[in-house]
Every structure is written in structure tokens, then in C-alpha cells.
């Protein structure tokens, strides 16, 4: 089981200037698209990857295997950027 | 609809 969690000091905030969700980390900020924001809405340090994928598949009425691939790639990119960790 | 998520560094 792997549970994604944002690292300490990293959070999602609504940027009022751009009116877009932004992922804020130490000395960096990333603009999120609506899908990225939907994924991170479900990253609470409690839910595991399977639970997040099932929830998104229901919400977007899309195949779970497609969503899983996209979510894993997205989260591993954020892990590479040291904004998120995958707890096992 | 679902699409591949993306992030853009500010």
C-alpha cells in the first residue's frame, strides 16, 4: 500500500490573482490545472493510491487504469520535485 | 472529462 502525502511546508492554495490553484513549496510555486488540483484534493496523507484512483474514476467516469497511470506519473513528478512523498 | 494532469512552475 502506498499513501501519497505532501511534505511539511507544502500546501495547495487558491491564487487570487490568477484565480487558479497553486501548489506552494519552499521557495517555489507550481500552477495546477483542474485535474492536478482534483488529485491533490484527495492527497491527505491518509488515503492510499488505490483509494484515490477509485474515487477519481467514479468522479470522472473514466477507466481506472488510465487514471492510475496518469496519477502515478503526476505524483512521482511531484516526488522528484521534493514536494511530496509516497509512504508505504 | 479526465485528462492528463499538468503543473507549470511559476
N, CA and C atoms of all chains as a GROMACS GRO file, in nm:
protein
  294
    1UNK      N    1   0.085  -0.120   0.000
    1UNK     CA    2   0.000   0.000   0.000
    1UNK      C    3   0.088   0.124   0.000
    2UNK      N    4   0.061   0.219  -0.087
    2UNK     CA    5   0.138   0.342  -0.083
    2UNK      C    6   0.044   0.461  -0.066
    3UNK      N    7   0.082   0.545   0.029
    3UNK     CA    8  -0.001   0.661   0.063
    3UNK      C    9   0.076   0.788   0.028
    4UNK      N   10   0.028   0.864  -0.070
    4UNK     CA   11   0.097   0.989  -0.103
    4UNK      C   12   0.067   1.097   0.000
    5UNK      N   13   0.167   1.177   0.033
    5UNK     CA   14   0.147   1.286   0.129
    5UNK      C   15   0.236   1.402   0.091
    6UNK      N   16   0.181   1.522   0.099
    6UNK     CA   17   0.263   1.641   0.074
    6UNK      C   18   0.364   1.654   0.187
    7UNK      N   19   0.484   1.699   0.152
    7UNK     CA   20   0.587   1.715   0.254
    7UNK      C   21   0.555   1.836   0.342
    8UNK      N   22   0.620   1.841   0.457
    8UNK     CA   23   0.599   1.950   0.551
    8UNK      C   24   0.627   2.085   0.482
    9UNK      N   25   0.539   2.179   0.500
    9UNK     CA   26   0.560   2.311   0.441
    9UNK      C   27   0.508   2.324   0.300
   10UNK      N   28   0.449   2.217   0.246
   10UNK     CA   29   0.393   2.222   0.110
   10UNK      C   30   0.242   2.221   0.121
   11UNK      N   31   0.176   2.311   0.048
   11UNK     CA   32   0.030   2.314   0.056
   11UNK      C   33  -0.029   2.368  -0.074
   12UNK      N   34  -0.157   2.338  -0.093
   12UNK     CA   35  -0.230   2.390  -0.209
   12UNK      C   36  -0.306   2.514  -0.165
   13UNK      N   37  -0.295   2.618  -0.245
   13UNK     CA   38  -0.360   2.744  -0.211
   13UNK      C   39  -0.427   2.798  -0.336
   14UNK      N   40  -0.540   2.864  -0.319
   14UNK     CA   41  -0.604   2.928  -0.434
   14UNK      C   42  -0.536   3.063  -0.457
   15UNK      N   43  -0.476   3.079  -0.574
   15UNK     CA   44  -0.411   3.205  -0.608
   15UNK      C   45  -0.518   3.303  -0.653
   16UNK      N   46  -0.540   3.408  -0.574
   16UNK     CA   47  -0.649   3.500  -0.604
   16UNK      C   48  -0.617   3.588  -0.725
   17UNK      N   49  -0.488   3.610  -0.753
   17UNK     CA   50  -0.451   3.692  -0.868
   17UNK      C   51  -0.480   3.617  -0.998
   18UNK      N   52  -0.435   3.493  -1.004
   18UNK     CA   53  -0.454   3.414  -1.127
   18UNK      C   54  -0.585   3.337  -1.124
   19UNK      N   55  -0.650   3.333  -1.006
   19UNK     CA   56  -0.771   3.254  -0.987
   19UNK      C   57  -0.749   3.109  -1.028
   20UNK      N   58  -0.637   3.054  -0.981
   20UNK     CA   59  -0.604   2.915  -1.009
   20UNK      C   60  -0.545   2.853  -0.884
   21UNK      N   61  -0.563   2.721  -0.869
   21UNK     CA   62  -0.497   2.656  -0.756
   21UNK      C   63  -0.347   2.647  -0.780
   22UNK      N   64  -0.271   2.672  -0.674
   22UNK     CA   65  -0.126   2.672  -0.684
   22UNK      C   66  -0.069   2.582  -0.575
   23UNK      N   67   0.030   2.503  -0.611
   23UNK     CA   68   0.098   2.419  -0.513
   23UNK      C   69   0.221   2.496  -0.465
   24UNK      N   70   0.220   2.530  -0.337
   24UNK     CA   71   0.330   2.610  -0.281
   24UNK      C   72   0.424   2.521  -0.203
   25UNK      N   73   0.552   2.529  -0.237
   25UNK     CA   74   0.655   2.460  -0.162
   25UNK      C   75   0.759   2.561  -0.120
   26UNK      N   76   0.863   2.516  -0.049
   26UNK     CA   77   0.967   2.610  -0.008
   26UNK      C   78   1.031   2.676  -0.131
   27UNK      N   79   1.015   2.805  -0.143
   27UNK     CA   80   1.078   2.885  -0.249
   27UNK      C   81   1.038   2.844  -0.389
   28UNK      N   82   0.924   2.781  -0.402
   28UNK     CA   83   0.876   2.752  -0.538
   28UNK      C   84   0.725   2.739  -0.538
   29UNK      N   85   0.668   2.761  -0.655
   29UNK     CA   86   0.524   2.751  -0.669
   29UNK      C   87   0.493   2.690  -0.805
   30UNK      N   88   0.393   2.603  -0.808
   30UNK     CA   89   0.353   2.539  -0.933
   30UNK      C   90   0.205   2.562  -0.955
   31UNK      N   91   0.171   2.607  -1.074
   31UNK     CA   92   0.031   2.625  -1.108
   31UNK      C   93  -0.029   2.489  -1.141
   32UNK      N   94  -0.146   2.463  -1.085
   32UNK     CA   95  -0.212   2.334  -1.107
   32UNK      C   96  -0.325   2.351  -1.207
   33UNK      N   97  -0.344   2.252  -1.292
   33UNK     CA   98  -0.465   2.253  -1.375
   33UNK      C   99  -0.576   2.185  -1.293
   34UNK      N  100  -0.701   2.192  -1.338
   34UNK     CA  101  -0.811   2.138  -1.256
   34UNK      C  102  -0.794   1.990  -1.220
   35UNK      N  103  -0.736   1.911  -1.311
   35UNK     CA  104  -0.717   1.768  -1.282
   35UNK      C  105  -0.609   1.751  -1.173
   36UNK      N  106  -0.502   1.826  -1.186
   36UNK     CA  107  -0.397   1.820  -1.084
   36UNK      C  108  -0.451   1.860  -0.948
   37UNK      N  109  -0.536   1.964  -0.947
   37UNK     CA  110  -0.595   2.008  -0.821
   37UNK      C  111  -0.688   1.901  -0.764
   38UNK      N  112  -0.762   1.833  -0.854
   38UNK     CA  113  -0.854   1.727  -0.808
   38UNK      C  114  -0.776   1.612  -0.745
   39UNK      N  115  -0.662   1.580  -0.802
   39UNK     CA  116  -0.579   1.473  -0.745
   39UNK      C  117  -0.530   1.515  -0.606
   40UNK      N  118  -0.476   1.636  -0.597
   40UNK     CA  119  -0.418   1.679  -0.470
   40UNK      C  120  -0.525   1.704  -0.363
   41UNK      N  121  -0.648   1.731  -0.407
   41UNK     CA  122  -0.760   1.740  -0.310
   41UNK      C  123  -0.772   1.610  -0.232
   42UNK      N  124  -0.735   1.501  -0.298
   42UNK     CA  125  -0.753   1.368  -0.237
   42UNK      C  126  -0.627   1.317  -0.169
   43UNK      N  127  -0.519   1.394  -0.182
   43UNK     CA  128  -0.394   1.356  -0.115
   43UNK      C  129  -0.395   1.418   0.024
   44UNK      N  130  -0.432   1.336   0.123
   44UNK     CA  131  -0.445   1.389   0.259
   44UNK      C  132  -0.353   1.317   0.357
   45UNK      N  133  -0.265   1.232   0.303
   45UNK     CA  134  -0.175   1.158   0.392
   45UNK      C  135  -0.242   1.038   0.456
   46UNK      N  136  -0.371   1.019   0.427
   46UNK     CA  137  -0.446   0.907   0.484
   46UNK      C  138  -0.485   0.808   0.375
   47UNK      N  139  -0.534   0.863   0.264
   47UNK     CA  140  -0.584   0.777   0.156
   47UNK      C  141  -0.471   0.716   0.076
   48UNK      N  142  -0.482   0.588   0.044
   48UNK     CA  143  -0.378   0.527  -0.037
   48UNK      C  144  -0.408   0.549  -0.186
   49UNK      N  145  -0.309   0.515  -0.267
   49UNK     CA  146  -0.318   0.540  -0.411
   49UNK      C  147  -0.441   0.471  -0.471
   50UNK      N  148  -0.467   0.347  -0.428
   50UNK     CA  149  -0.583   0.274  -0.482
   50UNK      C  150  -0.713   0.349  -0.454
   51UNK      N  151  -0.725   0.400  -0.332
   51UNK     CA  152  -0.846   0.472  -0.293
   51UNK      C  153  -0.863   0.599  -0.375
   52UNK      N  154  -0.754   0.668  -0.398
   52UNK     CA  155  -0.758   0.792  -0.476
   52UNK      C  156  -0.800   0.762  -0.620
   53UNK      N  157  -0.743   0.656  -0.677
   53UNK     CA  158  -0.775   0.620  -0.816
   53UNK      C  159  -0.922   0.581  -0.830
   54UNK      N  160  -0.972   0.500  -0.737
   54UNK     CA  161  -1.112   0.457  -0.742
   54UNK      C  162  -1.205   0.578  -0.733
   55UNK      N  163  -1.172   0.670  -0.643
   55UNK     CA  164  -1.254   0.789  -0.624
   55UNK      C  165  -1.255   0.876  -0.750
   56UNK      N  166  -1.137   0.894  -0.810
   56UNK     CA  167  -1.128   0.976  -0.932
   56UNK      C  168  -1.200   0.909  -1.049
   57UNK      N  169  -1.188   0.776  -1.057
   57UNK     CA  170  -1.253   0.703  -1.167
   57UNK      C  171  -1.404   0.721  -1.159
   58UNK      N  172  -1.457   0.722  -1.037
   58UNK     CA  173  -1.602   0.742  -1.019
   58UNK      C  174  -1.639   0.887  -1.051
   59UNK      N  175  -1.556   0.981  -1.004
   59UNK     CA  176  -1.589   1.122  -1.021
   59UNK      C  177  -1.583   1.164  -1.168
   60UNK      N  178  -1.490   1.105  -1.243
   60UNK     CA  179  -1.471   1.148  -1.382
   60UNK      C  180  -1.524   1.046  -1.482
   61UNK      N  181  -1.582   0.938  -1.430
   61UNK     CA  182  -1.638   0.835  -1.518
   61UNK      C  183  -1.538   0.796  -1.627
   62UNK      N  184  -1.416   0.763  -1.581
   62UNK     CA  185  -1.309   0.728  -1.674
   62UNK      C  186  -1.246   0.595  -1.629
   63UNK      N  187  -1.180   0.524  -1.721
   63UNK     CA  188  -1.121   0.394  -1.684
   63UNK      C  189  -1.013   0.408  -1.577
   64UNK      N  190  -1.021   0.322  -1.476
   64UNK     CA  191  -0.929   0.332  -1.362
   64UNK      C  192  -0.784   0.311  -1.404
   65UNK      N  193  -0.760   0.226  -1.505
   65UNK     CA  194  -0.620   0.201  -1.542
   65UNK      C  195  -0.556   0.324  -1.607
   66UNK      N  196  -0.635   0.398  -1.683
   66UNK     CA  197  -0.584   0.523  -1.743
   66UNK      C  198  -0.554   0.623  -1.632
   67UNK      N  199  -0.649   0.637  -1.540
   67UNK     CA  200  -0.632   0.732  -1.430
   67UNK      C  201  -0.511   0.693  -1.344
   68UNK      N  202  -0.497   0.564  -1.317
   68UNK     CA  203  -0.385   0.520  -1.234
   68UNK      C  204  -0.251   0.561  -1.296
   69UNK      N  205  -0.238   0.538  -1.426
   69UNK     CA  206  -0.112   0.573  -1.494
   69UNK      C  207  -0.083   0.722  -1.484
   70UNK      N  208  -0.187   0.803  -1.509
   70UNK     CA  209  -0.169   0.948  -1.505
   70UNK      C  210  -0.138   0.997  -1.363
   71UNK      N  211  -0.210   0.941  -1.265
   71UNK     CA  212  -0.190   0.983  -1.126
   71UNK      C  213  -0.051   0.944  -1.077
   72UNK      N  214  -0.009   0.822  -1.111
   72UNK     CA  215   0.125   0.778  -1.068
   72UNK      C  216   0.233   0.867  -1.127
   73UNK      N  217   0.219   0.901  -1.256
   73UNK     CA  218   0.319   0.987  -1.322
   73UNK      C  219   0.320   1.126  -1.258
   74UNK      N  220   0.201   1.178  -1.231
   74UNK     CA  221   0.187   1.311  -1.171
   74UNK      C  222   0.250   1.315  -1.032
   75UNK      N  223   0.218   1.215  -0.950
   75UNK     CA  224   0.270   1.213  -0.813
   75UNK      C  225   0.420   1.188  -0.811
   76UNK      N  226   0.470   1.105  -0.903
   76UNK     CA  227   0.613   1.079  -0.899
   76UNK      C  228   0.691   1.202  -0.947
   77UNK      N  229   0.629   1.281  -1.034
   77UNK     CA  230   0.691   1.408  -1.075
   77UNK      C  231   0.702   1.502  -0.955
   78UNK      N  232   0.595   1.508  -0.875
   78UNK     CA  233   0.598   1.595  -0.756
   78UNK      C  234   0.696   1.541  -0.652
   79UNK      N  235   0.710   1.408  -0.647
   79UNK     CA  236   0.807   1.349  -0.554
   79UNK      C  237   0.949   1.384  -0.599
   80UNK      N  238   0.973   1.381  -0.731
   80UNK     CA  239   1.104   1.420  -0.784
   80UNK      C  240   1.136   1.566  -0.750
   81UNK      N  241   1.031   1.648  -0.746
   81UNK     CA  242   1.049   1.790  -0.714
   81UNK      C  243   1.056   1.813  -0.562
   82UNK      N  244   1.053   1.706  -0.486
   82UNK     CA  245   1.060   1.711  -0.340
   82UNK      C  246   0.945   1.790  -0.278
   83UNK      N  247   0.826   1.770  -0.335
   83UNK     CA  248   0.708   1.835  -0.280
   83UNK      C  249   0.616   1.733  -0.214
   84UNK      N  250   0.642   1.606  -0.242
   84UNK     CA  251   0.551   1.500  -0.198
   84UNK      C  252   0.632   1.374  -0.174
   85UNK      N  253   0.581   1.289  -0.086
   85UNK     CA  254   0.647   1.159  -0.066
   85UNK      C  255   0.543   1.049  -0.074
   86UNK      N  256   0.588   0.931  -0.111
   86UNK     CA  257   0.500   0.814  -0.112
   86UNK      C  258   0.535   0.730   0.009
   87UNK      N  259   0.444   0.725   0.105
   87UNK     CA  260   0.468   0.644   0.225
   87UNK      C  261   0.418   0.503   0.200
   88UNK      N  262   0.493   0.406   0.250
   88UNK     CA  263   0.449   0.268   0.230
   88UNK      C  264   0.413   0.205   0.363
   89UNK      N  265  -1.429   1.620  -1.819
   89UNK     CA  266  -1.367   1.494  -1.860
   89UNK      C  267  -1.226   1.482  -1.803
   90UNK      N  268  -1.184   1.357  -1.787
   90UNK     CA  269  -1.049   1.332  -1.737
   90UNK      C  270  -0.947   1.366  -1.845
   91UNK      N  271  -0.838   1.428  -1.804
   91UNK     CA  272  -0.726   1.450  -1.895
   91UNK      C  273  -0.598   1.439  -1.814
   92UNK      N  274  -0.487   1.427  -1.883
   92UNK     CA  275  -0.360   1.411  -1.812
   92UNK      C  276  -0.331   1.539  -1.732
   93UNK      N  277  -0.304   1.525  -1.601
   93UNK     CA  278  -0.280   1.645  -1.520
   93UNK      C  279  -0.146   1.709  -1.555
   94UNK      N  280  -0.139   1.839  -1.535
   94UNK     CA  281  -0.012   1.907  -1.563
   94UNK      C  282   0.014   2.012  -1.456
   95UNK      N  283   0.142   2.042  -1.436
   95UNK     CA  284   0.179   2.151  -1.346
   95UNK      C  285   0.272   2.243  -1.423
   96UNK      N  286   0.269   2.370  -1.388
   96UNK     CA  287   0.359   2.466  -1.454
   96UNK      C  288   0.427   2.547  -1.346
   97UNK      N  289   0.558   2.546  -1.349
   97UNK     CA  290   0.634   2.618  -1.247
   97UNK      C  291   0.615   2.768  -1.264
   98UNK      N  292   0.589   2.836  -1.154
   98UNK     CA  293   0.582   2.982  -1.157
   98UNK      C  294   0.719   3.034  -1.118
   0.00000   0.00000   0.00000
